């Protein structure tokens, strides 16, 4: 049987007028061409919008630059109605994460507004991260609950890639699952059905 090609989701971190990398900030205008290349190659790019996550002020101007081209955006959504602003700006899919939403009711309310959502399950050093009711729920329960309300995509993220292996094996079979942040050399550590969330600059080298 031919092995299915691994889905790769590059994650790009944005703050104000800069895109962040391990080597330091990169002016956004220097990255536009590289983002276009990544969108063409991978079909989608996950934008980690720190203005939205940390300050509740999504960077809509950046999103508008790539309207309709395949951006998935974590803008730190806290309220269901806020997903509309991000989608209208041009995102193809909006991630709602355990680190910023209080409970599943908010996720359900957002699903009533749009189907272009992903559940984002945030981990920090292997422990579920969040506030309100979210950290008290097992990850598999979160995924099942999201699937029941019509959200089929789940992103599982730990900056140190300390995601518990049980998450992969217990995930509902009809969930479209991505996990990271995984070093490109460690793709094979993921089960075949799990897409790899990788640092943007690992798969799209800097030119400046």
Secondary structure, DSSP 4 states (H G I P E B T S, - for coil): -PPPPPPEEEEEEEETTEEE-TT--EEGGGTHHHHHHHHHHHS-EEEEEHHHHHHS---HHHHHTTTTS-EEEE----STTHHHHHHHHT-SEEEEETTT---HHHHHHHHHH-S-EEEEEEEETTEE--STTGGGS-HHHHHHHHHHTT--EEEEEETT----HHHHHHS-TTSEEEEE---GGGGGGS-TTSEEEEEHHHHS----
